[in-house]
Amino acid sequence: MKIRPLADRVVIKMVEAEETTKSGIILTGTAKEKPQIAEVIEVGPGGMVDGKEIVMCVKKGDKVLTSKYAGTEVKCDGEELIVVRQSDILAIVE
């Protein structure tokens, strides 16, 4: 199954949280923060949204920084994906 977002929506997949810190300390499941960096899986076409022209700035494969609790979580073929508006994406990570 493939998800194709509409308008200014973007489908993202969260990048796994780090298991260890830079100094080598192993983190337990409760100590890990919810990751905010995600990979863009699919991008909607943009266009007119609420009377404004939306140009999509992200593309498939980009790594992005998102708002912590943004979007709607969906499961597709056993993968957990999130559908967000482009405005919920804070930055592109390079």
DODRENFI-574517 format. One record per atom (N, C-alpha, C): atom name; x, y, z. Coordinates in Angstrom, 2 decimals. Atoms other than C-alpha are relative to their C-alpha. Layout:
N
<node "CA", <X, Y, Z>>
...
END
This chain:
94
<node "N", <0.85, -1.18, 0.00>>
<node "CA", <0.00, 0.00, 0.00>>
<node "C", <0.89, 1.24, 0.00>>
<node "N", <-0.76, -1.23, 0.09>>
<node "CA", <1.23, 3.50, -0.81>>
<node "C", <-0.88, 1.16, 0.44>>
<node "N", <0.73, -1.18, -0.45>>
<node "CA", <0.18, 6.74, 0.86>>
<node "C", <0.44, 1.18, -0.86>>
<node "N", <-0.29, -1.17, 0.81>>
<node "CA", <-0.05, 9.77, -1.43>>
<node "C", <-0.70, 1.20, 0.65>>
<node "N", <0.61, -1.12, -0.71>>
<node "CA", <-0.60, 12.98, 0.57>>
<node "C", <-0.62, 1.03, -0.94>>
<node "N", <0.69, -1.03, 0.77>>
<node "CA", <-2.90, 15.75, -0.64>>
<node "C", <0.44, 1.39, 0.47>>
<node "N", <-0.25, -1.41, -0.30>>
<node "CA", <-2.38, 19.53, -0.74>>
<node "C", <1.38, 0.22, 0.63>>
<node "N", <-1.28, -0.34, -0.64>>
<node "CA", <0.31, 20.71, 1.71>>
<node "C", <0.43, -1.03, 1.03>>
<node "N", <-0.35, 1.05, -0.96>>
<node "CA", <0.65, 17.40, 3.55>>
<node "C", <1.29, -0.70, -0.41>>
<node "N", <-1.26, 0.71, 0.20>>
<node "CA", <3.91, 15.46, 3.94>>
<node "C", <-0.04, -1.26, 0.85>>
<node "N", <-0.10, 1.25, -0.75>>
<node "CA", <4.37, 11.81, 4.99>>
<node "C", <1.45, -0.16, 0.43>>
<node "N", <-1.35, 0.13, -0.54>>
<node "CA", <7.38, 11.35, 7.28>>
<node "C", <0.12, -1.27, 0.83>>
<node "N", <-0.30, 1.14, -0.85>>
<node "CA", <9.03, 8.48, 9.13>>
<node "C", <1.06, 0.46, 0.99>>
<node "N", <-0.92, -0.46, -1.04>>
<node "CA", <10.73, 9.24, 12.44>>
<node "C", <1.28, -0.82, -0.04>>
<node "N", <-1.30, 0.65, -0.09>>
<node "CA", <14.44, 8.45, 12.72>>
<node "C", <0.11, -0.57, 1.41>>
<node "N", <-0.10, 0.66, -1.30>>
<node "CA", <15.23, 6.02, 15.56>>
<node "C", <0.76, 0.86, 1.00>>
<node "N", <-0.67, -0.71, -1.09>>
<node "CA", <16.22, 7.55, 18.91>>
<node "C", <1.34, -0.66, 0.29>>
<node "N", <-1.33, 0.52, -0.32>>
<node "CA", <19.83, 7.17, 19.97>>
<node "C", <-0.08, -0.97, 1.17>>
<node "N", <-0.06, 0.99, -1.07>>
<node "CA", <20.53, 4.10, 22.10>>
<node "C", <1.04, 0.36, 1.05>>
<node "N", <-1.07, -0.40, -0.92>>
<node "CA", <23.67, 5.59, 23.64>>
<node "C", <0.29, 1.48, -0.17>>
<node "N", <-0.40, -1.39, 0.09>>
<node "CA", <24.93, 9.07, 24.42>>
<node "C", <1.36, 0.09, -0.66>>
<node "N", <-1.31, -0.17, 0.62>>
<node "CA", <28.06, 10.53, 22.83>>
<node "C", <1.12, -0.51, 0.89>>
<node "N", <-1.02, 0.47, -0.93>>
<node "CA", <29.99, 9.60, 25.98>>
<node "C", <-0.07, -1.51, 0.23>>
<node "N", <0.08, 1.45, -0.09>>
<node "CA", <28.87, 5.94, 25.67>>
<node "C", <-0.98, -0.54, 1.01>>
<node "N", <0.99, 0.47, -0.98>>
<node "CA", <26.13, 5.79, 28.33>>
<node "C", <-1.20, -0.56, -0.74>>
<node "N", <1.14, 0.65, 0.64>>
<node "CA", <23.38, 3.35, 27.31>>
<node "C", <-1.28, 0.52, 0.64>>
<node "N", <1.27, -0.55, -0.48>>
<node "CA", <19.88, 4.85, 27.59>>
<node "C", <-1.06, -1.08, 0.10>>
<node "N", <1.13, 0.92, -0.13>>
<node "CA", <16.88, 2.90, 28.88>>
<node "C", <-1.15, 0.53, -0.84>>
<node "N", <1.14, -0.40, 0.81>>
<node "CA", <13.56, 3.02, 27.04>>
<node "C", <-0.70, 1.24, 0.52>>
<node "N", <0.68, -1.16, -0.56>>
<node "CA", <12.10, 5.61, 29.43>>
<node "C", <0.86, 1.26, -0.06>>
<node "N", <-0.89, -1.16, 0.03>>
<node "CA", <15.16, 7.89, 29.23>>
<node "C", <0.15, 0.60, -1.39>>
<node "N", <-0.13, -0.50, 1.37>>
<node "CA", <15.04, 8.24, 25.45>>
<node "C", <-1.05, 1.07, -0.26>>
<node "N", <0.95, -1.04, 0.41>>
<node "CA", <13.46, 11.43, 24.15>>
<node "C", <-0.67, -0.41, -1.30>>
<node "N", <0.68, 0.24, 1.27>>
<node "CA", <10.91, 11.25, 21.39>>
<node "C", <0.81, 0.72, -1.08>>
<node "N", <-0.81, -0.65, 1.03>>
<node "CA", <12.94, 11.92, 18.22>>
<node "C", <-0.80, 1.07, -0.74>>
<node "N", <0.66, -1.05, 0.74>>
<node "CA", <12.16, 15.08, 16.30>>
<node "C", <0.52, 0.07, -1.43>>
<node "N", <-0.53, 0.02, 1.35>>
<node "CA", <14.19, 14.28, 13.19>>
<node "C", <-0.65, -1.15, -0.76>>
<node "N", <0.71, 1.00, 0.80>>
<node "CA", <12.36, 12.44, 10.43>>
<node "C", <0.47, 0.06, -1.44>>
<node "N", <-0.30, 0.06, 1.43>>
<node "CA", <12.83, 11.36, 6.83>>
<node "C", <-1.30, 0.17, -0.76>>
<node "N", <1.18, -0.23, 0.83>>
<node "CA", <10.38, 12.58, 4.20>>
<node "C", <-0.19, -1.20, -0.92>>
<node "N", <0.33, 1.16, 0.81>>
<node "CA", <8.68, 9.60, 2.53>>
<node "C", <-0.76, 0.41, -1.27>>
<node "N", <0.80, -0.50, 1.14>>
<node "CA", <6.13, 11.36, 0.26>>
<node "C", <-0.38, 1.46, 0.26>>
<node "N", <0.35, -1.42, -0.09>>
<node "CA", <5.22, 15.00, -0.47>>
<node "C", <-1.23, 0.26, -0.86>>
<node "N", <1.18, -0.39, 0.76>>
<node "CA", <1.86, 16.41, -1.54>>
<node "C", <0.36, 1.01, -1.07>>
<node "N", <-0.27, -0.89, 1.12>>
<node "CA", <1.54, 18.61, -4.63>>
<node "C", <0.01, 1.49, 0.33>>
<node "N", <0.12, -1.42, -0.31>>
<node "CA", <0.96, 21.90, -2.80>>
<node "C", <-1.26, 0.55, -0.65>>
<node "N", <1.16, -0.60, 0.66>>
<node "CA", <-1.39, 24.29, -4.61>>
<node "C", <-0.73, 0.96, 0.91>>
<node "N", <0.80, -0.94, -0.77>>
<node "CA", <-4.19, 26.41, -3.20>>
<node "C", <-0.52, -0.68, 1.28>>
<node "N", <0.46, 0.50, -1.29>>
<node "CA", <-4.80, 25.80, 0.52>>
<node "C", <-0.52, 1.20, 0.79>>
<node "N", <0.64, -1.10, -0.74>>
<node "CA", <-7.22, 28.07, 2.43>>
<node "C", <0.18, 1.34, -0.72>>
<node "N", <-0.09, -1.22, 0.78>>
<node "CA", <-7.03, 30.62, -0.40>>
<node "C", <1.41, 0.53, -0.22>>
<node "N", <-1.39, -0.42, 0.18>>
<node "CA", <-3.22, 30.81, -0.39>>
<node "C", <0.75, -1.03, -0.84>>
<node "N", <-0.82, 0.88, 0.82>>
<node "CA", <-0.76, 29.37, -2.91>>
<node "C", <1.12, -0.59, 0.86>>
<node "N", <-1.03, 0.69, -0.78>>
<node "CA", <1.47, 26.77, -1.18>>
<node "C", <0.98, -0.66, -0.95>>
<node "N", <-1.08, 0.63, 0.78>>
<node "CA", <4.80, 25.84, -2.77>>
<node "C", <0.73, -0.94, 0.95>>
<node "N", <-0.64, 0.98, -0.86>>
<node "CA", <6.32, 22.67, -1.35>>
<node "C", <1.52, 0.22, 0.00>>
<node "N", <-1.43, -0.27, -0.15>>
<node "CA", <9.84, 23.29, 0.01>>
<node "C", <0.81, -1.26, 0.30>>
<node "N", <-0.70, 1.24, -0.31>>
<node "CA", <10.68, 19.72, 1.03>>
<node "C", <-0.19, -1.00, -1.14>>
<node "N", <0.12, 1.03, 1.03>>
<node "CA", <11.27, 16.73, -1.21>>
<node "C", <0.25, -1.37, 0.62>>
<node "N", <-0.17, 1.37, -0.45>>
<node "CA", <11.30, 12.97, -0.84>>
<node "C", <1.48, -0.26, 0.32>>
<node "N", <-1.37, 0.31, -0.40>>
<node "CA", <14.42, 11.80, 1.05>>
<node "C", <0.63, 1.02, 0.92>>
<node "N", <-0.54, -1.01, -0.90>>
<node "CA", <15.01, 15.04, 2.99>>
<node "C", <-0.10, -0.45, 1.45>>
<node "N", <0.08, 0.17, -1.45>>
<node "CA", <15.78, 14.83, 6.71>>
<node "C", <-0.53, 1.33, 0.54>>
<node "N", <0.64, -1.22, -0.49>>
<node "CA", <13.58, 17.32, 8.58>>
<node "C", <-0.15, -0.03, 1.51>>
<node "N", <0.26, -0.18, -1.43>>
<node "CA", <13.06, 18.66, 12.09>>
<node "C", <-1.46, 0.40, 0.13>>
<node "N", <1.44, -0.26, -0.12>>
<node "CA", <9.40, 18.58, 13.16>>
<node "C", <-0.36, 0.47, 1.40>>
<node "N", <0.55, -0.32, -1.31>>
<node "CA", <7.31, 19.93, 15.99>>
<node "C", <-0.16, -1.31, 0.76>>
<node "N", <-0.06, 1.22, -0.81>>
<node "CA", <7.39, 17.44, 18.86>>
<node "C", <-1.23, -0.89, -0.11>>
<node "N", <1.22, 0.81, 0.02>>
<node "CA", <3.75, 16.32, 18.77>>
<node "C", <-0.88, 0.30, -1.21>>
<node "N", <0.74, -0.37, 1.21>>
<node "CA", <2.76, 17.34, 15.23>>
<node "C", <-0.47, -1.23, -0.76>>
<node "N", <0.42, 1.01, 0.96>>
<node "CA", <0.80, 15.28, 12.75>>
<node "C", <-0.94, -1.06, 0.52>>
<node "N", <0.88, 1.13, -0.27>>
<node "CA", <-1.36, 12.20, 12.61>>
<node "C", <0.76, -1.28, -0.28>>
<node "N", <-0.73, 1.26, 0.16>>
<node "CA", <0.21, 8.79, 13.16>>
<node "C", <-0.87, -1.01, -0.73>>
<node "N", <0.69, 1.05, 0.75>>
<node "CA", <-0.75, 6.04, 10.70>>
<node "C", <0.94, -1.19, -0.16>>
<node "N", <-0.78, 1.19, 0.28>>
<node "CA", <0.40, 2.46, 10.11>>
<node "C", <-0.24, -0.43, -1.43>>
<node "N", <0.10, 0.42, 1.39>>
<node "CA", <1.14, 1.35, 6.58>>
<node "C", <1.00, -1.12, -0.22>>
<node "N", <-0.87, 1.18, 0.20>>
<node "CA", <2.52, -2.14, 5.85>>
<node "C", <0.94, -0.24, 1.18>>
<node "N", <-0.78, 0.25, -1.20>>
<node "CA", <3.74, -2.45, 9.45>>
<node "C", <0.94, 1.13, 0.39>>
<node "N", <-0.84, -1.15, -0.32>>
<node "CA", <5.61, 0.89, 9.37>>
<node "C", <-0.84, 1.09, 0.64>>
<node "N", <0.68, -1.12, -0.62>>
<node "CA", <4.66, 3.77, 11.63>>
<node "C", <0.42, 1.28, -0.71>>
<node "N", <-0.24, -1.23, 0.73>>
<node "CA", <4.35, 6.94, 9.56>>
<node "C", <-0.81, 1.12, 0.62>>
<node "N", <0.73, -1.16, -0.50>>
<node "CA", <3.19, 10.45, 10.39>>
<node "C", <-0.30, 0.91, -1.18>>
<node "N", <0.41, -0.95, 1.03>>
<node "CA", <1.23, 12.78, 8.12>>
<node "C", <-0.08, 1.37, 0.66>>
<node "N", <-0.04, -1.35, -0.57>>
<node "CA", <2.00, 16.45, 8.85>>
<node "C", <-0.24, 1.02, -1.10>>
<node "N", <0.05, -1.12, 0.94>>
<node "CA", <1.34, 19.79, 7.20>>
<node "C", <1.43, 0.51, -0.18>>
<node "N", <-1.33, -0.54, 0.22>>
<node "CA", <4.39, 21.41, 5.65>>
<node "C", <0.34, 1.06, 1.06>>
<node "N", <-0.24, -1.04, -1.00>>
<node "CA", <3.97, 24.23, 8.21>>
<node "C", <0.44, -0.57, 1.35>>
<node "N", <-0.46, 0.65, -1.24>>
<node "CA", <4.64, 21.68, 11.04>>
<node "C", <1.47, -0.39, -0.09>>
<node "N", <-1.42, 0.30, 0.17>>
<node "CA", <8.13, 21.09, 9.60>>
<node "C", <0.77, 1.28, 0.29>>
<node "N", <-0.72, -1.18, -0.46>>
<node "CA", <10.53, 23.46, 11.31>>
<node "C", <1.22, 0.32, -0.85>>
<node "N", <-1.24, -0.22, 0.73>>
<node "CA", <13.71, 22.94, 9.26>>
<node "C", <0.39, -1.25, -0.76>>
<node "N", <-0.62, 1.13, 0.70>>
<node "CA", <15.57, 20.74, 6.78>>
<node "C", <1.37, -0.19, 0.60>>
<node "N", <-1.28, 0.32, -0.62>>
<node "CA", <18.55, 18.99, 8.40>>
<node "C", <0.98, -0.42, -1.09>>
<node "N", <-1.01, 0.34, 1.01>>
<node "CA", <21.69, 18.89, 6.25>>
<node "C", <1.22, -0.62, 0.64>>
END
